Each structure stands twice: as structure tokens, then as C-alpha cells.
């Protein structure tokens, strides 16, 4: 499942993965929450 809004975030997530594990985990959770919000918004619009 590809959603256009997620694409620009991917490179930043890859770059930040080289940082500390804790920051990586926090950012991963933030990205997951953000993607979940996008998916929810898209569902809301198209239903």
C-alpha cells in the first residue's frame, strides 16, 4: 500500500537510523503514528 504523503519521510527515516537507537525508536513510532493518521484521513475522505 503506497500513499504519496509518506514518500518524502522515508529518506529522513533512513538517515536518522544511523543515530542513537532511542531516537530511532521514537522517530519510528512518530512516523508510524503519522502514517496511521494519513491512512485514517484517506479512509475518511473516500468512504
Backbone atoms as SQL, in Angstrom:
CREATE TABLE atoms (id INTEGER PRIMARY KEY, chain TEXT, resi INTEGER, resn TEXT, atom TEXT, x REAL, y REAL, z REAL);
INSERT INTO atoms VALUES
  (1, 'A', 1, 'UNK', 'N', 0.855, -1.194, 0.000),
  (2, 'A', 1, 'UNK', 'CA', 0.000, 0.000, 0.000),
  (3, 'A', 1, 'UNK', 'C', 0.890, 1.243, 0.000),
  (4, 'A', 2, 'UNK', 'N', 0.772, 2.041, -1.058),
  (5, 'A', 2, 'UNK', 'CA', 1.582, 3.251, -1.136),
  (6, 'A', 2, 'UNK', 'C', 0.696, 4.481, -1.066),
  (7, 'A', 3, 'UNK', 'N', 1.073, 5.413, -0.192),
  (8, 'A', 3, 'UNK', 'CA', 0.350, 6.674, -0.069),
  (9, 'A', 3, 'UNK', 'C', 1.353, 7.800, -0.324),
  (10, 'A', 4, 'UNK', 'N', 1.061, 8.704, -1.249),
  (11, 'A', 4, 'UNK', 'CA', 2.008, 9.748, -1.654),
  (12, 'A', 4, 'UNK', 'C', 2.619, 10.533, -0.492),
  (13, 'A', 5, 'UNK', 'N', 1.836, 10.794, 0.554),
  (14, 'A', 5, 'UNK', 'CA', 2.302, 11.612, 1.667),
  (15, 'A', 5, 'UNK', 'C', 3.456, 11.000, 2.453),
  (16, 'A', 6, 'UNK', 'N', 3.646, 9.682, 2.335),
  (17, 'A', 6, 'UNK', 'CA', 4.667, 9.004, 3.128),
  (18, 'A', 6, 'UNK', 'C', 6.046, 9.086, 2.468),
  (19, 'A', 7, 'UNK', 'N', 6.058, 9.182, 1.147),
  (20, 'A', 7, 'UNK', 'CA', 7.305, 9.098, 0.382),
  (21, 'A', 7, 'UNK', 'C', 8.404, 10.052, 0.860),
  (22, 'A', 8, 'UNK', 'N', 8.110, 11.355, 1.093),
  (23, 'A', 8, 'UNK', 'CA', 9.164, 12.289, 1.494),
  (24, 'A', 8, 'UNK', 'C', 9.793, 11.973, 2.860),
  (25, 'A', 9, 'UNK', 'N', 9.092, 11.212, 3.681),
  (26, 'A', 9, 'UNK', 'CA', 9.577, 10.920, 5.035),
  (27, 'A', 9, 'UNK', 'C', 10.652, 9.826, 5.020),
  (28, 'A', 10, 'UNK', 'N', 10.549, 8.909, 4.063),
  (29, 'A', 10, 'UNK', 'CA', 11.422, 7.736, 4.040),
  (30, 'A', 10, 'UNK', 'C', 12.920, 8.061, 4.110),
  (31, 'A', 11, 'UNK', 'N', 13.436, 8.965, 3.266),
  (32, 'A', 11, 'UNK', 'CA', 14.878, 9.264, 3.304),
  (33, 'A', 11, 'UNK', 'C', 15.334, 9.781, 4.672),
  (34, 'A', 12, 'UNK', 'N', 14.525, 10.619, 5.293),
  (35, 'A', 12, 'UNK', 'CA', 14.866, 11.151, 6.614),
  (36, 'A', 12, 'UNK', 'C', 14.941, 10.029, 7.643),
  (37, 'A', 13, 'UNK', 'N', 14.007, 9.083, 7.548),
  (38, 'A', 13, 'UNK', 'CA', 13.985, 7.959, 8.489),
  (39, 'A', 13, 'UNK', 'C', 15.240, 7.105, 8.316),
  (40, 'A', 14, 'UNK', 'N', 15.643, 6.919, 7.063),
  (41, 'A', 14, 'UNK', 'CA', 16.852, 6.120, 6.794),
  (42, 'A', 14, 'UNK', 'C', 18.097, 6.816, 7.335),
  (43, 'A', 15, 'UNK', 'N', 18.181, 8.136, 7.111),
  (44, 'A', 15, 'UNK', 'CA', 19.339, 8.904, 7.585),
  (45, 'A', 15, 'UNK', 'C', 19.411, 8.899, 9.109),
  (46, 'A', 16, 'UNK', 'N', 18.280, 9.074, 9.766),
  (47, 'A', 16, 'UNK', 'CA', 18.253, 9.175, 11.230),
  (48, 'A', 16, 'UNK', 'C', 18.491, 7.810, 11.890),
  (49, 'A', 17, 'UNK', 'N', 18.359, 6.733, 11.118),
  (50, 'A', 17, 'UNK', 'CA', 18.573, 5.395, 11.666),
  (51, 'A', 17, 'UNK', 'C', 20.021, 5.226, 12.124),
  (52, 'A', 18, 'UNK', 'N', 20.926, 6.062, 11.588),
  (53, 'A', 18, 'UNK', 'CA', 22.341, 5.985, 11.955),
  (54, 'A', 18, 'UNK', 'C', 22.591, 6.623, 13.325),
  (55, 'A', 19, 'UNK', 'N', 21.600, 7.331, 13.847),
  (56, 'A', 19, 'UNK', 'CA', 21.743, 7.982, 15.143),
  (57, 'A', 19, 'UNK', 'C', 21.506, 6.971, 16.273),
  (58, 'A', 20, 'UNK', 'N', 21.303, 7.474, 17.480),
  (59, 'A', 20, 'UNK', 'CA', 21.141, 6.589, 18.633),
  (60, 'A', 20, 'UNK', 'C', 19.863, 5.757, 18.512),
  (61, 'A', 21, 'UNK', 'N', 19.896, 4.510, 19.032),
  (62, 'A', 21, 'UNK', 'CA', 18.737, 3.606, 18.955),
  (63, 'A', 21, 'UNK', 'C', 17.470, 4.203, 19.553),
  (64, 'A', 22, 'UNK', 'N', 17.619, 4.936, 20.658),
  (65, 'A', 22, 'UNK', 'CA', 16.441, 5.505, 21.323),
  (66, 'A', 22, 'UNK', 'C', 15.752, 6.516, 20.416),
  (67, 'A', 23, 'UNK', 'N', 16.538, 7.401, 19.799),
  (68, 'A', 23, 'UNK', 'CA', 15.968, 8.389, 18.882),
  (69, 'A', 23, 'UNK', 'C', 15.305, 7.681, 17.707),
  (70, 'A', 24, 'UNK', 'N', 15.959, 6.616, 17.239),
  (71, 'A', 24, 'UNK', 'CA', 15.429, 5.853, 16.104),
  (72, 'A', 24, 'UNK', 'C', 14.075, 5.261, 16.447),
  (73, 'A', 25, 'UNK', 'N', 13.950, 4.687, 17.646),
  (74, 'A', 25, 'UNK', 'CA', 12.688, 4.089, 18.085),
  (75, 'A', 25, 'UNK', 'C', 11.599, 5.150, 18.189),
  (76, 'A', 26, 'UNK', 'N', 11.944, 6.286, 18.795),
  (77, 'A', 26, 'UNK', 'CA', 10.969, 7.366, 18.954),
  (78, 'A', 26, 'UNK', 'C', 10.504, 7.868, 17.598),
  (79, 'A', 27, 'UNK', 'N', 11.467, 8.063, 16.681),
  (80, 'A', 27, 'UNK', 'CA', 11.091, 8.578, 15.360),
  (81, 'A', 27, 'UNK', 'C', 10.260, 7.557, 14.596),
  (82, 'A', 28, 'UNK', 'N', 10.607, 6.265, 14.753),
  (83, 'A', 28, 'UNK', 'CA', 9.829, 5.218, 14.095),
  (84, 'A', 28, 'UNK', 'C', 8.376, 5.247, 14.577),
  (85, 'A', 29, 'UNK', 'N', 8.191, 5.405, 15.886),
  (86, 'A', 29, 'UNK', 'CA', 6.846, 5.478, 16.453),
  (87, 'A', 29, 'UNK', 'C', 6.099, 6.699, 15.916),
  (88, 'A', 30, 'UNK', 'N', 6.813, 7.823, 15.814),
  (89, 'A', 30, 'UNK', 'CA', 6.194, 9.050, 15.294),
  (90, 'A', 30, 'UNK', 'C', 5.772, 8.868, 13.843),
  (91, 'A', 31, 'UNK', 'N', 6.652, 8.242, 13.050),
  (92, 'A', 31, 'UNK', 'CA', 6.348, 8.012, 11.636),
  (93, 'A', 31, 'UNK', 'C', 5.162, 7.058, 11.502),
  (94, 'A', 32, 'UNK', 'N', 5.137, 6.011, 12.338),
  (95, 'A', 32, 'UNK', 'CA', 4.025, 5.054, 12.294),
  (96, 'A', 32, 'UNK', 'C', 2.711, 5.746, 12.648),
  (97, 'A', 33, 'UNK', 'N', 2.749, 6.605, 13.655),
  (98, 'A', 33, 'UNK', 'CA', 1.553, 7.339, 14.060),
  (99, 'A', 33, 'UNK', 'C', 1.108, 8.279, 12.943),
  (100, 'A', 34, 'UNK', 'N', 2.087, 8.924, 12.298),
  (101, 'A', 34, 'UNK', 'CA', 1.791, 9.850, 11.210),
  (102, 'A', 34, 'UNK', 'C', 1.181, 9.105, 10.025),
  (103, 'A', 35, 'UNK', 'N', 1.756, 7.940, 9.691),
  (104, 'A', 35, 'UNK', 'CA', 1.229, 7.136, 8.586),
  (105, 'A', 35, 'UNK', 'C', -0.179, 6.656, 8.915),
  (106, 'A', 36, 'UNK', 'N', -0.390, 6.266, 10.168),
  (107, 'A', 36, 'UNK', 'CA', -1.717, 5.838, 10.602),
  (108, 'A', 36, 'UNK', 'C', -2.732, 6.965, 10.457),
  (109, 'A', 37, 'UNK', 'N', -2.296, 8.176, 10.779),
  (110, 'A', 37, 'UNK', 'CA', -3.166, 9.343, 10.652),
  (111, 'A', 37, 'UNK', 'C', -3.508, 9.603, 9.182),
  (112, 'A', 38, 'UNK', 'N', -2.508, 9.450, 8.297),
  (113, 'A', 38, 'UNK', 'CA', -2.742, 9.647, 6.859),
  (114, 'A', 38, 'UNK', 'C', -3.731, 8.606, 6.340),
  (115, 'A', 39, 'UNK', 'N', -3.503, 7.345, 6.722),
  (116, 'A', 39, 'UNK', 'CA', -4.393, 6.265, 6.286),
  (117, 'A', 39, 'UNK', 'C', -5.818, 6.535, 6.752),
  (118, 'A', 40, 'UNK', 'N', -5.949, 6.967, 8.021),
  (119, 'A', 40, 'UNK', 'CA', -7.269, 7.264, 8.590),
  (120, 'A', 40, 'UNK', 'C', -7.928, 8.417, 7.837),
  (121, 'A', 41, 'UNK', 'N', -7.148, 9.441, 7.510),
  (122, 'A', 41, 'UNK', 'CA', -7.680, 10.596, 6.775),
  (123, 'A', 41, 'UNK', 'C', -8.152, 10.185, 5.390),
  (124, 'A', 42, 'UNK', 'N', -7.341, 9.373, 4.717),
  (125, 'A', 42, 'UNK', 'CA', -7.697, 8.905, 3.372),
  (126, 'A', 42, 'UNK', 'C', -8.975, 8.079, 3.414),
  (127, 'A', 43, 'UNK', 'N', -9.074, 7.194, 4.401),
  (128, 'A', 43, 'UNK', 'CA', -10.282, 6.378, 4.546),
  (129, 'A', 43, 'UNK', 'C', -11.498, 7.274, 4.774),
  (130, 'A', 44, 'UNK', 'N', -11.318, 8.287, 5.606),
  (131, 'A', 44, 'UNK', 'CA', -12.413, 9.196, 5.927),
  (132, 'A', 44, 'UNK', 'C', -12.897, 9.915, 4.670),
  (133, 'A', 45, 'UNK', 'N', -11.951, 10.316, 3.830),
  (134, 'A', 45, 'UNK', 'CA', -12.286, 11.066, 2.610),
  (135, 'A', 45, 'UNK', 'C', -13.001, 10.178, 1.596),
  (136, 'A', 46, 'UNK', 'N', -12.510, 8.946, 1.433),
  (137, 'A', 46, 'UNK', 'CA', -13.018, 8.101, 0.355),
  (138, 'A', 46, 'UNK', 'C', -14.228, 7.259, 0.732),
  (139, 'A', 47, 'UNK', 'N', -14.547, 7.167, 2.026),
  (140, 'A', 47, 'UNK', 'CA', -15.714, 6.365, 2.403),
  (141, 'A', 47, 'UNK', 'C', -16.998, 7.174, 2.298);
